[in-house]
């Protein structure tokens, strides 16, 4: 029979280290449970601070998703020369349907354009006094492209076709919308950074008060030989729990707010013949929220412990 070899000493130390951290993690959560009112108030403040940038991020993401990409919304209007008739317009439209990068082609005859203008402009009497129709035939091209550069390249190519007087691409409103969303993204980042600092200060101040309330206990623990790492550990895990629970509350607040506006937003989408539904935080976004909130809680407690725990020494 072989002799059983005992596990090495390093294995026992690692096992004891892991078990100690697990016990401390559960113990720190139990401490929060024993002071429910103060703990809940701190978590609520953290959750509110995290819910604001999270909610703004969700709304910005929904806006970007609803507006789509450049190629899905851009249209190029091809104004034919005055000597081009309707047959030439239809023939050119058939050719354009075979082009790569073009999703849809729609024709608007001069008579149809005049009738639409008469109907919606309010100048019907003035138009009746005209001897001839001043409007040209128009071909509206919807690109099947993803970037603005590709759409502009298609416009330049279409503008060179024979019989085309002008190819008009109205992208100014889209550029303004994109610029506003870029500004909104920077605002969300700035708010997130400022409120992240606020969470650090909130957790740090909470842990500082806990350290001060347990100063005598800490002194006694140091007298019996406890290391700074052993004393520091419960406070660090307490800050971690504050952050994670605050992140959970922020997630609940964001989705509760989305539930309130989901019905009006769906009604607005239906008015524009759209089936778009508001989306909340996805799995990856939720994971990032919890990781960031936990890291902020841990960071705030680490700052407080490093600043105040060393001032408490046995007399």
C-alpha positions in Angstrom: 0.0 0.0 0.0 1.2 3.4 -0.9 1.7 6.1 1.7 -0.7 9.0 1.5 1.1 12.3 1.0 -0.2 15.2 3.0 -1.1 18.3 1.0 1.6 20.9 1.1 1.5 23.8 3.6 0.9 26.3 0.8 -2.4 24.5 -0.1 -3.6 24.8 3.5 -2.7 28.5 3.6 -4.5 29.2 0.3 -7.6 27.3 1.5 -7.7 29.1 4.8 -7.2 32.4 3.0 -10.2 31.8 0.7 -12.4 30.6 3.5 -11.5 33.7 5.5 -12.5 36.0 2.7 -15.7 34.1 2.1 -16.7 34.4 5.8 -15.8 38.1 5.8 -17.8 38.6 2.7 -20.9 37.0 4.2 -20.3 38.7 7.6 -20.1 42.2 6.0 -23.4 41.6 4.3 -24.9 40.5 7.6 -23.7 43.8 9.2 -25.6 45.7 6.6 -28.7 43.6 7.3 -28.5 44.4 11.0 -28.7 48.1 10.3 -31.4 48.1 7.6 -32.4 51.8 7.7 -29.0 53.4 7.4 -27.8 50.8 4.9 -30.9 51.2 2.8 -30.6 55.0 2.8 -27.0 54.8 1.7 -27.9 52.3 -1.1 -30.7 54.5 -2.2 -28.5 57.5 -2.6 -25.9 55.4 -4.5 -28.7 53.9 -6.7 -30.1 57.3 -7.5 -26.7 58.6 -8.5 -26.1 55.6 -10.7 -29.6 55.6 -12.2 -29.3 59.0 -13.8 -26.4 58.3 -16.1 -27.7 54.8 -16.7 -31.1 56.1 -17.7 -29.6 58.8 -20.0 -27.4 56.1 -21.6 -30.5 53.9 -22.3 -32.5 56.8 -23.8 -29.5 57.8 -26.0 -29.1 54.2 -27.2 -32.8 54.0 -28.0 -32.6 57.3 -29.9 -29.6 56.1 -31.9 -31.3 52.8 -32.6 -34.6 54.5 -33.7 -32.9 56.9 -36.1 -30.9 54.1 -37.7 -27.8 54.6 -39.9 -27.1 57.1 -42.6 -27.8 54.8 -45.5 -31.2 53.7 -44.1 -32.6 57.2 -44.0 -30.8 59.2 -46.7 -32.6 59.8 -50.0 -31.2 61.2 -53.2 -33.5 63.2 -55.4 -32.6 63.3 -59.1 -34.1 66.3 -60.9 -34.3 65.6 -64.7 -33.6 68.2 -67.2 -36.6 70.1 -68.6 -36.3 68.4 -72.0 -36.5 64.9 -70.5 -40.0 63.3 -70.8 -41.7 60.7 -68.6 -40.6 57.8 -70.8 -37.0 58.7 -70.2 -37.7 59.0 -66.5 -39.1 55.5 -66.3 -36.4 54.0 -68.4 -33.7 55.6 -66.2 -35.5 54.3 -63.1 -35.4 50.7 -64.4 -31.7 51.0 -65.0 -31.1 52.4 -61.5 -32.9 49.5 -59.9 -30.1 47.2 -61.2 -27.3 49.2 -59.5 -25.5 48.0 -56.5 -25.9 50.1 -53.5 -29.5 51.2 -54.4 -32.3 49.8 -52.3 -35.3 51.5 -53.8 -36.2 53.7 -56.7 -39.4 55.8 -56.9 -40.5 58.1 -59.7 -42.5 61.4 -59.4 -43.8 62.8 -62.6 -44.0 66.5 -63.2 -47.8 66.4 -63.2 -47.8 64.4 -59.9 -45.3 66.8 -58.3 -47.5 69.8 -59.4 -50.6 68.2 -58.0 -48.9 67.5 -54.6 -47.6 71.0 -54.5 -51.1 72.4 -55.3 -52.6 70.2 -52.5 -50.2 71.0 -49.7 -48.7 74.4 -50.4 -51.9 76.5 -50.3 -51.0 78.3 -53.6 -53.6 76.6 -55.8 -55.0 79.8 -57.3 -51.5 81.1 -58.1 -50.6 77.8 -59.8 -53.7 78.0 -62.0 -52.4 81.2 -63.5 -49.3 79.4 -64.9 -49.1 78.6 -68.6 -47.0 75.5 -68.1 -45.8 73.2 -65.4 -42.4 74.5 -64.1 -41.6 71.4 -62.2 -39.3 68.7 -63.6 -39.6 64.9 -63.4 -38.0 63.5 -60.3 -36.5 60.1 -59.4 -36.1 59.4 -55.7 -33.3 57.0 -54.9 -33.0 55.2 -51.5 -29.4 54.0 -51.0 -28.5 50.6 -49.5 -25.3 51.9 -47.9 -24.0 52.2 -44.4 -21.8 55.3 -44.3 -22.2 58.9 -45.2 -19.1 58.7 -47.4 -20.6 55.9 -49.5 -23.9 57.8 -49.9 -22.1 61.0 -51.1 -20.1 58.9 -53.5 -23.3 57.5 -55.0 -24.7 61.0 -55.3 -21.7 62.2 -57.2 -22.0 59.2 -59.6 -25.7 59.8 -60.2 -25.1 63.5 -60.8 -23.0 62.6 -63.9 -25.7 60.6 -65.6 -27.1 62.1 -68.9 -30.4 63.8 -68.5 -29.8 64.6 -64.8 -29.9 68.3 -64.0 -29.2 68.0 -60.3 -28.8 65.2 -57.7 -29.9 66.6 -54.3 -28.9 64.9 -51.1 -30.4 66.6 -48.0 -28.2 65.4 -45.2 -28.0 68.6 -43.2 -30.7 67.6 -40.7 -29.1 64.2 -40.2 -25.7 65.9 -39.6 -27.3 68.2 -37.0 -29.0 65.2 -35.4 -25.7 63.3 -35.3 -23.9 66.3 -33.8 -26.6 66.7 -31.1 -26.3 63.0 -30.2 -22.5 63.3 -30.1 -22.9 66.2 -27.6 -25.4 64.2 -25.7 -22.9 61.3 -25.5 -20.3 63.6 -24.0 -22.8 65.0 -21.5 -23.7 61.5 -20.4 -20.0 60.6 -19.9 -19.4 63.8 -17.9 -22.5 63.2 -15.7 -21.4 59.6 -15.2 -17.9 60.7 -14.1 -19.2 63.3 -11.7 -21.7 61.0 -10.1 -19.1 58.2 -10.0 -16.9 60.6 -7.9 -20.0 61.3 -5.8 -20.5 57.6 -5.2 -16.9 57.3 -4.1 -17.4 60.1 -1.6 -20.7 58.6 -0.3 -19.2 55.2 0.3 -16.0 56.7 1.7 -17.9 58.8 4.2 -20.1 55.9 5.2 -17.2 53.6 5.8 -15.4 56.4 7.7 -18.3 56.7 10.1 -18.3 52.9 10.6 -14.6 53.0 11.3 -15.0 55.7 13.9 -17.9 53.9 15.6 -15.8 50.8 15.9 -12.6 52.5 17.0 -12.4 50.8 20.4 -13.1 47.4 18.8 -10.3 48.0 16.3 -7.8 49.0 19.1 -8.6 45.8 21.0 -8.2 43.7 17.8 -4.8 45.3 17.2 -3.8 44.6 20.7 -4.3 40.8 20.3 -2.2 40.8 17.1 -4.6 41.3 14.2 -3.0 42.6 11.1 -4.1 45.7 9.2 -5.3 43.5 6.3 -7.5 41.4 8.6 -9.1 44.6 10.1 -9.4 46.2 6.7 -11.2 43.4 5.1 -14.8 43.7 6.5 -14.8 47.4 5.7 -13.7 46.8 2.1 -16.3 44.1 1.6 -18.9 46.4 3.2 -18.2 49.1 0.5 -18.4 46.4 -2.2 -21.9 45.4 -1.0 -23.0 49.1 -0.9 -21.9 49.5 -4.5 -23.4 46.3 -5.8 -26.8 46.9 -4.0 -26.8 50.5 -5.2 -26.2 49.2 -8.8 -29.2 46.8 -8.4 -31.4 49.6 -7.2 -30.2 51.8 -10.2 -31.2 48.9 -12.5 -34.6 48.7 -10.9 -35.2 52.5 -11.1 -34.2 52.6 -14.8 -36.5 49.8 -15.8 -39.3 51.1 -13.7 -39.0 54.5 -15.5 -38.9 52.7 -18.9 -42.0 50.8 -18.0 -43.8 54.1 -17.3 -42.9 55.6 -20.7 -43.2 52.4 -22.8 -46.8 52.8 -23.6 -46.6 56.5 -24.7 -43.5 55.8 -26.7 -45.2 52.9 -28.5 -48.2 55.1 -29.3 -45.8 57.8 -30.7 -44.1 55.1 -32.8 -47.4 53.9 -34.2 -48.2 57.5 -35.3 -45.1 57.2 -37.5 -46.0 53.7 -38.7 -43.2 52.2 -36.8 -43.1 49.1 -34.6 -40.2 50.3 -32.5 -40.1 49.2 -28.9 -38.0 50.8 -26.2 -35.2 48.6 -25.0 -33.7 48.6 -21.5 -30.3 47.6 -20.3 -29.1 44.4 -22.0 -27.2 41.6 -20.3 -23.8 43.2 -21.1 -24.9 46.6 -20.0 -26.3 45.2 -16.8 -23.1 43.3 -16.1 -21.1 46.5 -16.7 -23.4 48.5 -14.4 -22.9 46.0 -11.6 -19.1 45.7 -12.1 -18.7 49.5 -12.1 -21.0 50.0 -9.1 -19.1 47.3 -7.2 -15.8 48.9 -8.1 -16.9 52.3 -7.0 -18.1 50.9 -3.7 -14.8 49.1 -3.2 -12.8 52.1 -4.3 -14.6 54.4 -1.9 -14.1 52.0 1.1 -10.5 51.6 0.2 -9.9 55.3 0.3 -11.6 55.6 3.6 -9.8 52.7 5.2 -6.4 53.8 3.9 -7.0 57.3 5.3 -8.6 56.6 8.7 -7.7 53.1 9.8 -4.0 53.9 10.4 -5.0 56.7 12.8 -6.5 54.2 15.3 -3.7 52.7 17.3 -3.7 51.0 20.8 -2.9 53.4 23.6 
